[in-house]
Structure formats: structure tokens, C-alpha cells
Amino acid sequence: MKNTKGLAPLIAISTILLALSVGSFFLTPDRAFSENENRYLQLTPKLSWDNILSGKFMKDTENYTSDQIIFRDFWTASRSVLQRAEGKEDITGIVYEHWHYRYVGTKVSMAMKDTGLTLEEYVGAA
């Protein structure tokens, strides 16, 4: 029989983190505007047959979950700090400032992560 003794704490911690993440959508108020990114954030999507059939509901839900994630300002600031630490500011041509954030969406974000490119590199390569 395999030793599953070390697996129980990992499952417990994962369950707690998942519960906190899902709970944050119900416990924290939606923000309409992000001052750090200087853009409007996706609010709770409207549930209707037209939106479901057209696919708009799922697209809006995806945007909502990424826009209203708990500690969003922390995550976007961390991204900028890590990019600066990697020496990417010479590629972007923009010296780091705490208000410099860009939202590229899930699809482009995953492609940039997989290739390790900045937005400028990705746009030039695409």
C-alpha cells in the first residue's frame, strides 16, 4: 500500500485555498474601475438565454473571474516587478513605474507565458 500520509495536508491546503478563492467572489464587492490599470473591470455577467447561446455569457464570466480576483492589485504589481527583475524594461522601452499595467486577456497571456515574451516581443513575433 502506498504512503498517502503526506498527501492529506496538501489536499487540505488546496481545498482551503480553493474555498477562499471561490468565496472571495461572493464576499468582496465588485470593483468597477481599476486605477492601477486605468480601465473599467468586468462586472457580474448577465445570465440570459441569448447570452448563453451566443457564448457572450462564458466570455464575460471568464473576464469577470480574471478582473475580480482577490488581491488583483497585488498580482498585477508582482507581474511588473518580476518583469523588471528579468530585465525586460529595455525590451519594452518603458522604465518601470508603479502605475504601468497592461491587460492582455487570458489567451494572449497564456501564449506570452509559454514563450516567455513581453507584450512588445509577442506583438512583434505574432
ZIHU-V983900 format. One record per backbone hydrogen bond with DSSP energy under -0.5 kcal/mol. NH is the residue of the N-H (numbers start at 0). CO is the residue of the C=O. E is the energy in kcal/mol with one decimal. If there is no record, write none. Layout:
NH/CO/E
NH/CO/E
This chain:
3/1/-0.8
6/3/-0.7
7/3/-0.9
9/5/-0.8
10/6/-2.3
11/7/-2.4
12/8/-2.7
13/9/-2.3
14/10/-2.4
15/11/-2.3
16/12/-2.5
17/13/-2.4
18/14/-2.5
19/15/-2.5
20/16/-2.3
21/17/-2.7
22/18/-2.7
23/19/-1.7
24/20/-0.7
24/21/-0.9
25/21/-0.6
25/22/-0.9
26/22/-2.2
27/23/-1.9
33/38/-2.8
34/32/-0.7
37/33/-1.3
38/33/-1.4
40/31/-2.4
47/45/-0.8
51/47/-2.3
52/48/-3.0
53/49/-2.0
54/50/-0.8
54/51/-0.6
55/50/-0.7
56/50/-2.1
58/54/-1.8
59/55/-2.9
60/56/-2.3
61/57/-2.4
62/58/-2.2
63/59/-2.5
64/60/-2.6
65/61/-1.7
66/62/-2.3
67/63/-2.7
71/68/-1.1
74/70/-2.0
75/71/-2.5
76/72/-2.1
77/73/-2.4
78/74/-1.9
79/75/-1.6
80/76/-2.3
81/77/-2.7
82/78/-2.3
83/79/-2.4
84/80/-2.4
85/81/-1.7
86/83/-1.3
87/82/-2.2
89/86/-0.6
90/87/-0.7
91/87/-2.2
92/88/-1.7
93/88/-0.6
99/96/-2.0
100/98/-1.1
103/101/-0.5
108/104/-2.0
109/105/-2.5
110/106/-1.9
111/107/-2.8
112/108/-2.3
113/109/-2.6
114/110/-1.9
115/111/-1.9
116/111/-1.2
121/117/-2.9
122/118/-2.9
123/119/-1.9
124/120/-1.9
125/121/-2.0
